[in-house]
């Protein structure tokens, strides 16, 4: 199971998933809405944002990877660290990275990491 799949699964259950050394994905609930003019209905959803300042390891992702893959906490930590290095390398070389069921990470004009949620 890939780390990005684990992140997506955790986001369905938690409001914040931190990728140690990289940043955190924050989910917030958006209630159902009815457009007053067009009378269209938008179902409830979870809006996901990315915060590069959330880098401190809270253990959630690594513990989840460890349990799902049946490996030690140390091995899971090493896998997550390699994933983080791959993200940085991909963003430097290709300028964007698609994370399945999460969204697109890319470098902005100033070199800052930007995020677009996968709708």
Protein Blocks (a to p, Z undefined) as FASTA:
>chain_A
ZZklmmmmmmmmmmbdcdehibccddddddddddfklopacdddddddddfklmbcghlm
mmmmmmmnopafklmmmmmmmmmmmmmmmmmmnopacdehibccdddfkopacddddZZ
